[in-house]
Amino acid sequence: MEHEKNFVLSRIQQLLNERDWTIYRLAKESGMAYSSLNNIFVRNTIPSVITLEKICDGLQITLSQFFD
């Protein structure tokens, strides 16, 4: 479980870095509350599948591309 958590959070951060985006920008692009996204990182939790889909929509990638 710890490995999956680290992978998901690291992958989100990697995608943000590639785009030179902040969590705030991701929140705007994905239509999510900044606090919700920030809490994922602060609390070091795995986002739900629904949340991950919203994140991917904001990044304009598919879930499949996220896990590639």
C-alpha positions in Angstrom: 0.0 0.0 0.0 2.8 2.4 0.8 4.4 1.9 -2.6 1.1 2.7 -4.4 0.7 5.9 -2.3 4.2 7.0 -3.1 3.8 6.2 -6.8 0.5 8.2 -7.1 1.7 11.2 -5.2 5.1 11.2 -7.0 3.4 10.8 -10.4 1.0 13.7 -9.8 4.0 15.9 -8.7 6.0 14.8 -11.7 3.1 15.8 -14.1 2.8 19.1 -12.3 6.5 19.7 -12.6 6.5 18.8 -16.3 3.8 21.5 -16.9 5.3 24.0 -14.5 2.0 23.9 -12.6 1.1 24.4 -9.0 -1.5 22.6 -7.0 -3.6 25.7 -7.4 -3.4 25.6 -11.2 -4.3 21.9 -11.1 -7.3 22.7 -8.9 -8.5 25.3 -11.4 -8.0 23.0 -14.4 -9.7 20.0 -12.8 -12.6 21.9 -11.2 -11.6 20.8 -7.8 -11.2 22.7 -4.6 -7.6 23.7 -3.9 -8.0 22.5 -0.3 -9.0 19.0 -1.4 -5.9 18.6 -3.6 -3.6 20.1 -1.1 -4.8 17.8 1.6 -3.9 14.8 -0.6 -0.2 16.0 -0.3 -0.3 17.3 3.2 -1.9 14.1 4.6 0.0 11.9 2.2 -3.1 10.0 1.1 -4.1 8.2 -2.0 -6.9 10.0 -3.9 -10.0 8.1 -4.7 -10.5 6.9 -8.3 -13.1 9.6 -8.9 -10.6 12.2 -7.6 -7.8 10.8 -9.7 -10.1 10.9 -12.8 -10.7 14.6 -12.1 -7.0 15.2 -11.7 -6.3 13.4 -15.0 -9.1 15.4 -16.7 -7.4 18.6 -15.5 -4.1 17.4 -16.8 -5.8 16.3 -20.1 -4.5 12.8 -19.8 -6.3 9.4 -19.4 -6.0 7.2 -16.3 -4.0 4.8 -18.6 -1.5 7.5 -19.4 -1.2 8.4 -15.7 -0.1 4.9 -14.9 2.2 4.4 -17.9 
